[in-house]
């Protein structure tokens, strides 16, 4: 039986915090900022934590990352 591989697309987008939670960046912040409010651009700078309902599935994808 082959080993389970880390999902390489997910490992580039997700990192763990010191307490083990999963941290991702916000969506809607890459381009087309002219029609977004300054408030929304500023608030999307903060890190975004993965919801607990999705965390189990993502932890399986990045099982080898510490």
C-alpha positions as CSV (number, residue, x, y, z in Angstrom):
1,X,0.0,0.0,0.0
2,X,1.6,3.3,-1.0
3,X,2.1,6.1,1.5
4,X,-0.4,9.0,1.7
5,X,1.0,12.1,0.0
6,X,0.7,15.6,1.3
7,X,-1.5,17.8,-1.0
8,X,1.0,20.2,-2.4
9,X,-1.6,22.9,-3.3
10,X,-2.9,22.9,0.3
11,X,0.6,23.0,1.9
12,X,1.4,26.2,0.1
13,X,-1.8,27.9,1.4
14,X,-2.1,26.7,5.0
15,X,0.1,27.1,8.0
16,X,-0.3,26.0,11.6
17,X,-0.4,28.4,14.6
18,X,1.5,27.6,17.8
19,X,-1.7,26.1,19.3
20,X,-2.3,23.8,16.3
21,X,-5.0,25.8,14.5
22,X,-4.9,26.2,10.8
23,X,-4.2,29.7,9.3
24,X,-5.0,30.8,5.8
25,X,-5.1,34.1,4.0
26,X,-8.4,35.8,3.1
27,X,-9.9,35.6,-0.3
28,X,-10.7,38.6,-2.5
29,X,-7.5,40.5,-1.9
30,X,-5.4,39.7,-4.9
31,X,-6.5,42.3,-7.5
32,X,-9.4,44.6,-8.6
33,X,-9.0,46.7,-5.4
34,X,-10.4,49.8,-6.9
35,X,-14.0,48.8,-6.3
36,X,-13.4,47.4,-2.8
37,X,-13.7,49.7,0.3
38,X,-10.6,50.7,2.2
39,X,-12.1,49.0,5.3
40,X,-12.4,45.6,3.6
41,X,-8.9,45.8,2.2
42,X,-7.5,46.6,5.7
43,X,-9.5,43.9,7.4
44,X,-8.3,41.2,5.0
45,X,-4.7,41.8,6.0
46,X,-5.4,39.9,9.2
47,X,-4.9,36.1,9.1
48,X,-8.0,33.9,8.7
49,X,-8.4,30.7,10.8
50,X,-10.0,27.6,9.1
51,X,-13.4,26.8,10.5
52,X,-13.6,23.7,12.8
53,X,-15.9,21.9,10.3
54,X,-13.2,22.1,7.6
55,X,-10.2,21.6,9.8
56,X,-10.4,17.9,10.0
57,X,-10.4,17.5,6.2
58,X,-7.5,19.9,5.7
59,X,-5.4,18.3,8.4
60,X,-5.6,15.0,6.5
61,X,-4.3,16.8,3.4
62,X,-1.3,18.3,5.2
63,X,-0.7,15.5,7.6
64,X,3.1,15.7,7.2
65,X,3.4,19.4,7.9
66,X,4.3,20.4,11.4
